[in-house]
Amino acid sequence: MNKFFNLPLQQKIVSIYMLANFIIFIVNIFLILGINSMAIDMGMVYQDNRMLNELSDSLTEVQDNMTLYLSSKTSDSLENYYKSAQSLQTLSEELGGQVTDVTFSRMKRNIKFMSQNYLEEVSQTVEAKRGRNVEKYRTYYERSTELYEYINAYIDRLNNEQFISNSDRYTEIAAAFQTFESISILVLSLVTVGSIISIIIIVRMMIKPLKNLAISADEVADGNFDTILPEIRYHDEIGIVIGAFNKMIVSIKEYIIRQRESMEKERLMQEKELTMEAHLKDAQLKYLQAQINPHFLFNTLNAGAQLAMMEGADKTYEYVQTVADFFRYNVKNHETEVSVREEVTLVDNYIRILNVRFSGDIKYEKQVDERLLSINMPTMVLQPIVENAVNHGIREMGDKGIITLRVYREDNNVCISVRDNGKGIEQEDIDKILSGDWSKEDGQYDNNGIGMDNVVSRLRIFTGREDAVMIRSEGKDMGCEVIIRLPLE
Amino acid sequence: MGTQDSSLKSTKKFHKQNILLIMTVLFTLATLVVGALVFRFYMEDFRKPSEAFIYDKYYVMITDNYKSDFWQSIYKGAFEAAKPQGIYVELLGQNMEGDYSCEQLMKVAIASQVDGIIVFANENDEMTQLINEAIEKEIPVVTLYGDCTKSERLSFVGVGSYNIGREYGRQIFNIIKEKRREDFIDSKTMSQRKTMQIAVLVNTDSQDSGQNIIISGLQETLDQENATNSEFNISMVPVDNKNTFSVEESIRDIFLSDEIPDVIVCLNELNTVCTYQAVVDFNKVGEVNILGYYNSEAIVSAIKKNIVYATIQIDTRQMGQYCIDALNDYYEYGNTSQYFTADITLINRHNVDSIQDMEESDE
């Protein structure tokens, strides 16, 4: 059985087809043989009658030819007589000579011997005729004619009897034929049903692995690589396909594992790289911090201020003190939130320092509502804005540049406005700054490193509002105003 | 675990399918084989030739009327005696179209080259010639019931006609004695005593010597019994048996004549039946005493009814057997006894029941 199932699919299908056909072929052969033998039987039924008729005809022919010869003595009739006598002899010899219980056989025996006797008589008649012995041939003729009649009577009776018995037999054979038909139809039907069932089972057994394969493939398609791999039962094409599929699934699984491992490795590498970078940044920062230690700077400046005071140089003292205050703000201010007052003070100090550096060129106006100075805001916000106003607005105006700082209340907001009367700024650039798309051009002056985008985004985060910062410019050389809105809670 | 389970299940299912497949294939093959065998046996049974027993010898029996009970009974006796010896006896004429005379059947038998002929012969020349022809062709011939003394027949199997005649004579004497008694009672009419008319029905066309022997036997018996000539008068009444129906007509003619015989002696079965029927038809029961021949059913029942006075029972089986014995003796020893005489029994109303019982028990 397994040998069969291990055959290639093509051979398997072909052999099933051939087997089914072979079985049907055998059944058909049986049918044909059966029908044939029955047909022969049917044909044989009246064989005896035919033979008897032949015998009777032959007998009559002998009698006729003899009579003809006796009456006309033609050579034709003599020749015919010999011929017919020969054939009668042959035919009569074919009849069995046995004595049995069966009437027919005894009748045949009697017919046989009587025919032979008759032939003797006839030949004697013919001889007598040849010898022109009229008296003798007349006697012989009568004797043979009498015998002829007896034989005919026998034949007629036998013919009749046999016909009756043969008819019965014919009926029997016909009935047998019908039985045979029924048996054949039954056998054919059963064999056909059997073949169909076998074919269905075999085909199902062949197709089943394919179905299992399809189910497994579907599961794999759904991402379940841990599906039960279909079993390879036979080494036909389907078995080969299933084997290939199984191999594929196994190798895909292995591939996935390998992939996962390599991804893990990569991730580790990246992490390492990132850590390295962070460390580098940290180192750089520490290095920078070490470079510009504000405490060191502040203490140095403070020492400079005290020296100036001891020397009586009041202006120097004041300047250095201001610079020291400015830097101290940086040093102490590590919190994210400070009061507006502190920011404004920082701006004051910054302007004072700039005015010393640029010999009092910058006019600084302050309109501050003192009640609002205690509210909180992000640190390091105002100074960069003022620095921008100085650098981009009024740098090239000499003593005509004016910076106006206002702190006022508007509705429920505290507004801090830094205004200059300088170059102004294009609306396009304002939009860029506010959307954070502003990119610093090379060689451009940079403030302490805190860019406008940093300021804007911190203010937005602090207030939770998108319009926390507003930049207004009325056109070229018409100045610029940056307004910060802080909620008054 | 689940995987193992499902694989176990699929294996089970697979086995189930395998078994189903094998069973289906086996079933198909079995159907084929059974169908072929059934057909084969059926046909074999159907074609089985009727088993015929082959016999060594073939004898024929020729009678004038193969249909009669008498001949059938003899034939049966012969057949049964012959069969165990491997000899088939055929009642010739049974299997031929048309009616044939004994002579014609003799010709058929001779031409058929049978091994032996048993023939109901008569004394005419043609029969003698035919018997001699058969002997010439080395076919032994036994004459049965009727003899052909002039021929070279091997043997004769008969019934002892003289004995039959004596038996008839005794019966007639019984009738005469009865009449004497009646006459004695009725003594006034002694002077007008009537002679008893005895009619013996004889066949016209047969040169049967047996008939004459019967009559002489009958006469002798009456003489011996001291019946006086005035007491009886025997006459031969010819019965025309040349054609099938003339017998009955001849017998009826007797009853239409002025003097109806007191005793009618019938020498064959047909005559007996016809006479008995005529007696009934002419309302002569009790007046006419019939001495019948052979014990066919009709005759025996007539005895019971007192229509027939007595009948002769012939041991027909024995006759048949004697025929076979004679032929076999010829084949074995080259010769055999010239005469065989079968036993006869008289049946009258006194012994009819016992004889019938015996026969029934025989059968």
Interface residues (C-beta under 8 A of the other chain):
Chain A: M1 I23 I26 V27 F30 G34 S37 M38 D41 Q98 V99 T100 D101 V102 T103 S105 R106 M107 R109 N110 F113 M114 N117 Y118 E146 L147 Y150 A153 Y154 D156 R157 L158 N160 E161 E172 I173 A176 T179 F180 I183 S184 L186 V187 L190 V191 G194 S195 I197 S198 I201 I202 R204 M205 I228 E231 R233
Chain B: T3 S6 S7 S10 F14 Q17 N18 L20 L21 I22 T24 V25 F27 T28 T31 L32 G35 A36 V38 F39 Y42 M43 F46 R47 S50 A52 F53 I54 Y55 D56 K57 Y58 Y88 E90 N95 M96 E97 G98 Q104 K107 V108 I110 A111 S112 Q113
